[in-house]
């Protein structure tokens, strides 16, 4: 079995943090710092935002360690395999799945984990329209966007029923199961505004002993801006062949290190057990591999995508446009977006930023997915063509080469990304330089990760950004990005539940078409026909460019050799099977 960052089948707002490092001042001699015998230590870039798995929208989050679902995907094979469920059966018409739970499952407080917890988790949490959850979009079926029915069959069996065939049906049942005996009253009780108390429950200020989980680890302690410590869940269900309880490793420590420079220093000094390897410092760490007693794993093209996007939302709040009106005209002009795409030198990014350890990304679907369309063509670097496109659209240049629109507004916008991510900061700096060559001024502004998430999800106050999404083999994981009403339709986001409404939001025809194709793709059970549908979505995404894809790096991680049993996967990383890993005797 495996442990991997909590997967909500749909793409979580992840905003994938590529772990990259700059540390030229690191000590040349490798320190002999020793780790505790039954502990692994890693680094994350920012504090967790919530301890509530249903409400989580970001990575890093704690839930890959603390919760299991009914099933899980094996990142080495791509197969769906049992987790809390012992087995499952499909009805002949493929509209029902009946799961049988493993026996004697327990929560971390010793209480029984039952079918009632499964029914509660789906019916009262994920399927509850009063609770905003990215997971809900991945469960919607067909044009009606109907949600499944989840019913108790008996004390060990639960049945999921849908109204029409749904190819990713089984995978969609991998959501974390949460404890009814703790959370039910928080769903029923309302605050003064009529919202469930659940919306403010299990925040990051919750004492760790009050967080009840079913996964490999439970939260031991959390110190803001310092570290998160997990300890073995004594009631975890999995054992090895000899009957020993898993996981073997007692504690997992996440050091919160907002600078990747510092992370590299800490790894080289021996105080971290693993680190994502940036292309820039691959050669440095490769030279130190033997002396530092670690192994660099290369999984090939990484899952996920990195892209630049403009805010295409034409709506207003309180009579004020979310995006300045004349800038909104630029951003919503597909020819403007194409000119921008032609102005970004991705070969330079690969050579200078990724040091050759990456390739151009031309699709919203991960390169490693069987649904990836390799025939999708990207936008080659051509500044003269970009200028030609802009002048045809009514833009003009002054004597100094500065670009203005037809109303004499200088073409200038703010580009955001999350501060501390050195790769994204480098990408933003290059884009600023690239667009200067076609007369555009870019105010590149890295900001705190949580502030960026708030802008993208809540205030919608942004012009352009660089972020990334996690990916997977199943394209339906992206439906809440591509469905116009999806929680992650960030380039033209509708208000989140409980947020102030938007007037005048416009959904383009191509936008609607991509969303409809995702519905059709999930409905089609034949693989070849499904692939044809998702090929169309990739072609449309590149034609209309709501997201301007940049570079797909290779999946590289360095792991101490003291950690044994590592089976590296670009989908699950080095610790997907953390419960089976051991620490070598030293």
C-alpha positions, 0 to 999 in steps of 0.5 A: 500500500502507499502513502502519497500526498492526499489525492482528491481525484480532482486537481486540488489547488495546489498550486504545485510547489516545485522544490528548487534550491540555491546554495552556493555558500553551503559548506564543502565538507559534509557534516556528520549530523545524525538523524534519530533512529526512527525518524525522517525529516523533510522540508516544506516551504510554507505552513499548513493552511488547514487541518480540515481535509475536506476544506483543503485547497493547497499543497503541502497539506498533512492529509497524505499521512493522516487519512486513507480513503476506500481505495488508492492509486498505486503510483508505480503501476497506475492501478487502483488498489484497496485501502480501507476497503477490502474489495469491491464489485461493480453491477452489470450496468456499471452504475453501482459499486459495492465496497466491503470494508476491512474488519476491525478498522479504528480511528486514532482515538480507538473508536471503530471506523465503520460504514457509517463514517463512509456514508457520513463523509460523502453525504454530509461532507463531500456532497454537501453543497453548504460545504465548499470542497474541491472534491465535489466536482470530481464526483459529478456525473454527466451533463446534469452534473448529478452527484452519486448516491451513497447508501449503507448496505450492511455493517460492512458494505456501502454502495455508490450509485450513479445515473450514467456510466462514469469512467473514473467512478472507482478512482473517485472513491479515494477521498479521505474518510473522516470521523462521524463521531467527532464531526457530525455535530459540527455539520448540523450546528450553524453559526450566526450566519447560518453556516455549518460550524464545520467550516471553522473546525479543525483549523491550524490552531486545533490542538493535535490530540483533538485531530482524529485520523485513520492514516499511517500517522497522526499529528504530534505537534505543530509550531507555526513557521517552525515544524510539523511533527507526525507520530505513528498511529497505533491503530493504523490498520495495515500490518506486514507479513509477520503481523507487525504493525505499520509504519515502521518509522515512528516519526515524520518531521516537516521543517518549515523552511520558506527559503529553498536556499536554506533547505539546500544548506540543511540537506547538505549539512545532514539535517534533512533526509530528502530534498527535491533536486533543482536542475540548477544544482543537480550537478552539485548534488550529483558530485556529492552523492557518494560522500553525502551518502544519498541517492538522486532519483530521476523519474523522468518528466514530472506529473503536473504543469507550470503555467502563466495565466491572465485573469479573464473574469469580466465580472464586477463586485460592488460596481467595480471591475475585478480587472481594470476594464482596458486591461480586461480587454487585452487579457480576453483577446486571444490574439493578445494571449497568443502574442504573449505565448510567442514572446516567451523563450522556453528554450532559454528557460530549459537551458538557463533555469532548468539546466537542460533537465526539462522539456516544453509543456504544451498540454494541460494533461501530464506528459506521463498520462496515457491520455497525453496528446504528443501532437499538440503544438506549442507556440514557438518563440518569435518576437517579430510574429508577436509584434505583428499579431499585436499591431494587427489587433490595434496595438501600437509602438512609440519611438522608444519601442513601448507598446500601447493599446488603441486607447493609448494605455501603456501595456503594463500588468502585474505578474504574481507568483509564490515567493520562495520558489526559486524556479518560479521566481526565475521564470517570472524574471525571464518573462519580464525580460522577454516581454520587454522585447515586445514593448510590454512592462511587467511588474513581477511581484512574488508574494507569500503563498497563502496571500496568493491562494487568497487572491486566486480563490477569494478576492480574485484581485489579480492580473496575471500569475505563474503557478503550477498544478499537480497532475495524474493519469486520469484527466477527469482530475482536471474537471474542476479546472476546466468546468466553468463552474469548477472550484479551480476554474481560476482563470475565470473563477466564479465566487466560492461558497459564502463569498460575495457574488460577482455581476457580469461574469462571462463564459466564452464558447470555447470555455463551455466547449472544453467543460462539455468535453470533459463531461463526455470524456468521463462518460465514455468507457472505451479508452480509445474514444475517451482519448479522442475526446481528451485530445480535443480538450488539449487542442482547444486549450492550446488554441485559446490559451487560458493557460500559457504552459511553460516547462515540464521539469524532470522529477528529481529527488535526493534521499538519504541511503539510511532510508531503505525500501524507496521505490521512486515514482514521479507520481508518488515521489520517494515516500508513497510507500512510507509505511514500508520504509525502514531506517538502516542500522548505523 
